[in-house]
Amino acid sequence: MHSAPNFSTIPILDYELIGSGERSEKAEFIEQLRHALINVGFLYLLNPPVDKVSDIYKQCFASRIQESLDLGVGETCEGARPEDL
C-alpha cells in the first residue's frame, strides 16, 4: 500500500545546474530530481531547454504523422488529418 506524499511545497529544480559543467551541481540536480519524482510525483523546472524540447516534439510528431499515413489511419478514422494541420 502506498502512503500519501509528504511535502509542503512543490519542488523547484533549475535545469541550468545541468549545463554548468560542475559535477557537484549536476549531482545536486539529479538528487533533487530523484527526490521530487519519488517522494512528490511532480516538480517545477526552471530554465528548461525550450529549443531542444521544441525540436524533439517536432521530430516526434512528424514521425508519428508519417507512421499514421503509412498505416492508413487518416483514410478511415475521424479527427484531424495531416492535410488539416
Sequence and secondary structure as in RCSB ss.txt:
>XXXX:A:sequence
MHSAPNFSTIPILDYELIGSGERSEKAEFIEQLRHALINVGFLYLLNPPVDKVSDIYKQCFASRIQESLDLGVGE
TCEGARPEDL
>XXXX:A:secstr
       SS  EEETHHHHT  HHHHHHHHHHHHHIIIIIS  EEES  HHHHHHHHHHHHHHHHHHHHHHTHHH
H  S  GGG 
